[in-house]
């Protein structure tokens, strides 16, 4: 999608899942920018590899936001090989393939932002394959920052309690260990993301926590 930020035009691709095209286009077009929405099954590595070249036919890309994720509540004991492979494919392999393809066509000053999780830097036993895959994505962020410098900066956002569960039940137990004692506002994530897409080009390899301090306790 195209987004106008601080009088500067950036082109970026984000992952939009499940909701219909008609849901997103009016919201994105409010920014006064032209919007393209492309579809790909990131479980399929071949489709992931083809996505960036496909988009380049319509518009150049200057930013990549890797936000696709699978998030299942699985323990070590309940994680099947299929669960493990699916989490790695979406949460790690797809960002790798998209970043690799993006780098081939990117111009000087391009940006990559990976969406990780506070658990990535403080892994526990819960959400086992998700946590491992996001920890690997955090490492990929730092490795890409070195591998793609000086042409492309690569950073990440480590998110905490941003959206309630799909049943909209805001269980107070989820934020009891969050120092700020609240859920994040969606605009706070947007502002952090826009910062990394427009921040000084001397910032790379950073992981910014947007988790209310959850990673500290």
C-alpha positions as CSV (number, residue, x, y, z in Angstrom):
1,X,0.0,0.0,0.0
2,X,1.1,3.6,-0.4
3,X,1.1,5.8,2.7
4,X,1.9,9.5,2.9
5,X,3.9,10.2,6.0
6,X,5.4,13.6,6.9
7,X,5.1,14.8,3.3
8,X,7.1,11.8,2.1
9,X,5.6,9.0,0.0
10,X,6.6,5.4,1.1
11,X,5.5,2.2,-0.6
12,X,5.2,-0.7,1.6
13,X,3.6,-4.2,1.7
14,X,1.9,-5.5,4.8
15,X,0.1,-8.8,5.4
16,X,-3.7,-8.5,5.3
17,X,-5.5,-11.7,6.3
18,X,-9.1,-12.9,6.2
19,X,-10.9,-9.6,5.9
20,X,-12.4,-8.6,2.6
21,X,-10.9,-6.1,0.2
22,X,-13.9,-3.9,0.7
23,X,-13.1,-3.7,4.4
24,X,-9.6,-2.3,3.8
25,X,-9.7,-0.1,0.7
26,X,-11.8,2.7,2.2
27,X,-9.7,2.9,5.3
28,X,-6.4,3.0,3.5
29,X,-7.6,5.4,0.9
30,X,-8.5,8.0,3.6
31,X,-4.7,8.8,3.5
32,X,-5.2,10.1,-0.1
33,X,-3.1,7.4,-1.5
34,X,-3.6,4.8,-4.2
35,X,-4.1,1.3,-2.7
36,X,-3.1,-2.1,-4.1
37,X,-4.1,-5.3,-2.4
38,X,-2.4,-8.6,-3.4
39,X,-3.3,-12.1,-2.3
40,X,-0.8,-14.9,-1.6
41,X,-0.8,-18.0,0.5
42,X,2.3,-17.7,2.6
43,X,2.1,-21.3,3.6
44,X,3.3,-21.9,0.0
45,X,6.9,-20.8,-0.3
46,X,6.6,-20.5,-4.1
47,X,3.8,-18.0,-3.7
48,X,5.7,-16.1,-1.1
49,X,8.7,-15.9,-3.5
50,X,6.5,-14.6,-6.3
51,X,4.7,-12.0,-4.3
52,X,7.3,-9.1,-4.5
53,X,8.0,-9.5,-8.2
54,X,4.2,-9.5,-8.8
55,X,3.7,-6.3,-6.8
56,X,6.6,-4.6,-8.7
57,X,4.6,-4.9,-11.9
58,X,2.1,-2.4,-10.4
59,X,4.3,-0.3,-8.1
60,X,7.8,0.0,-6.7
61,X,8.3,-1.0,-3.0
62,X,10.3,1.0,-0.5
63,X,9.1,-0.7,2.7
64,X,8.3,-4.2,3.8
65,X,6.3,-5.0,7.0
66,X,6.3,-8.7,7.9
67,X,3.3,-9.0,10.1
68,X,1.8,-12.4,9.2
69,X,1.7,-14.9,12.1
70,X,0.2,-18.0,13.5
71,X,-0.5,-17.9,17.2
72,X,-1.7,-21.1,18.8
73,X,-1.7,-22.0,22.5
74,X,0.4,-25.1,22.4
75,X,2.9,-26.6,24.9
76,X,5.9,-28.7,24.1
77,X,3.8,-31.9,24.7
78,X,0.9,-30.8,22.5
79,X,2.9,-29.4,19.6
80,X,2.7,-31.8,16.6
81,X,5.3,-31.8,13.8
82,X,2.6,-30.2,11.6
83,X,2.0,-27.4,14.1
84,X,5.8,-26.8,14.3
85,X,6.2,-26.6,10.5
86,X,3.2,-24.4,10.0
87,X,4.5,-21.9,12.7
88,X,8.0,-21.8,11.2
89,X,6.6,-21.4,7.7
90,X,4.4,-18.4,8.4
91,X,6.3,-16.8,11.2
92,X,9.9,-17.3,9.9
93,X,10.3,-18.7,6.4
94,X,7.8,-16.3,4.8
95,X,9.5,-13.2,6.2
96,X,12.8,-14.6,5.1
97,X,11.6,-15.2,1.5
98,X,9.8,-11.8,1.3
99,X,12.8,-10.0,2.7
100,X,15.2,-11.8,0.3
101,X,13.0,-10.9,-2.7
102,X,12.4,-7.3,-1.4
103,X,16.2,-6.7,-1.1
104,X,16.7,-7.6,-4.7
105,X,14.5,-4.8,-6.0
106,X,14.9,-2.2,-3.1
107,X,16.5,1.2,-3.6
108,X,18.9,2.9,-1.2
109,X,17.1,3.9,2.0
110,X,14.5,1.1,1.9
111,X,13.1,-0.2,5.2
112,X,12.1,-3.6,6.6
113,X,10.1,-3.9,9.8
114,X,9.4,-7.3,11.3
115,X,6.6,-7.8,13.8
116,X,7.8,-10.0,16.7
117,X,6.6,-10.5,20.3
118,X,7.8,-9.6,23.7
119,X,8.0,-13.4,24.3
120,X,10.7,-13.6,21.6
121,X,13.3,-12.1,24.0
122,X,11.9,-13.8,27.1
123,X,10.8,-17.2,25.9
124,X,8.7,-19.4,28.1
125,X,6.9,-22.8,27.9
126,X,3.6,-21.4,26.6
127,X,2.7,-20.9,22.9
128,X,5.7,-23.1,22.3
129,X,6.1,-23.1,18.5
130,X,4.9,-19.5,18.2
131,X,7.5,-18.3,20.7
132,X,10.4,-20.2,19.1
133,X,9.5,-18.9,15.6
134,X,9.2,-15.3,16.8
135,X,12.5,-15.6,18.7
136,X,14.1,-16.8,15.4
137,X,12.5,-13.8,13.6
138,X,14.1,-11.5,16.1
139,X,17.4,-13.1,15.3
140,X,16.7,-12.8,11.6
141,X,16.0,-9.1,12.1
142,X,19.5,-8.5,13.5
143,X,21.2,-10.7,10.9
144,X,19.3,-8.9,8.0
145,X,20.3,-5.6,9.4
146,X,23.9,-6.5,8.9
147,X,23.5,-8.4,5.7
148,X,21.5,-5.7,4.0
149,X,23.4,-2.6,5.2
150,X,24.0,0.0,4.1
151,X,21.2,-0.1,1.5
152,X,18.3,-1.2,3.7
153,X,17.6,-0.7,7.4
154,X,15.9,-3.6,9.3
155,X,14.2,-3.2,12.6
156,X,11.4,-4.9,14.6
157,X,8.4,-4.2,16.9
158,X,7.9,-6.5,19.8
159,X,4.3,-6.4,20.7
160,X,2.4,-7.2,23.9
161,X,-1.3,-7.0,24.8
162,X,-2.5,-5.1,21.7
163,X,-5.8,-6.8,20.7
164,X,-8.1,-9.0,22.8
165,X,-8.8,-12.6,21.9
166,X,-11.0,-13.2,18.9
167,X,-14.0,-13.7,21.2
168,X,-13.4,-10.0,22.4
169,X,-13.1,-11.2,26.0
170,X,-10.6,-8.9,27.6
171,X,-9.4,-11.2,30.3
172,X,-7.8,-9.1,33.1
173,X,-5.3,-11.8,33.7
174,X,-3.6,-11.0,30.4
175,X,-2.6,-7.6,31.6
176,X,-2.0,-8.3,35.3
177,X,1.8,-8.5,34.7
178,X,1.9,-5.5,32.4
179,X,3.5,-2.6,34.3
180,X,1.2,0.0,32.6
181,X,-1.8,-2.0,33.6
182,X,-3.8,-1.6,30.3
183,X,-4.1,-2.9,26.8
184,X,-2.4,-0.9,24.0
185,X,-4.3,1.4,21.8
186,X,-4.1,0.4,18.1
187,X,-2.8,3.9,17.2
188,X,0.2,3.4,19.5
189,X,1.3,0.4,17.3
190,X,0.7,2.5,14.2
191,X,2.8,5.4,15.5
192,X,5.6,3.0,16.4
193,X,5.5,1.4,13.0
194,X,5.5,4.7,11.2
195,X,8.5,5.8,13.3
196,X,10.5,2.8,12.1
197,X,9.4,3.4,8.5
198,X,10.5,7.1,8.6
199,X,13.1,7.3,11.4
200,X,16.8,8.3,10.9
201,X,18.5,5.9,8.6
202,X,21.3,5.4,11.3
203,X,18.9,3.2,13.2
204,X,19.1,-0.5,12.3
205,X,19.0,-3.8,14.0
206,X,16.7,-2.5,16.8
207,X,13.8,-4.2,18.4
208,X,11.4,-1.7,20.0
209,X,9.0,-3.1,22.6
210,X,5.4,-1.9,22.4
211,X,4.2,-4.0,25.3
212,X,3.6,-1.7,28.3
213,X,6.8,-2.9,29.9
214,X,5.7,-6.6,29.9
215,X,9.2,-7.8,28.9
216,X,10.7,-6.2,32.1
217,X,8.8,-8.3,34.6
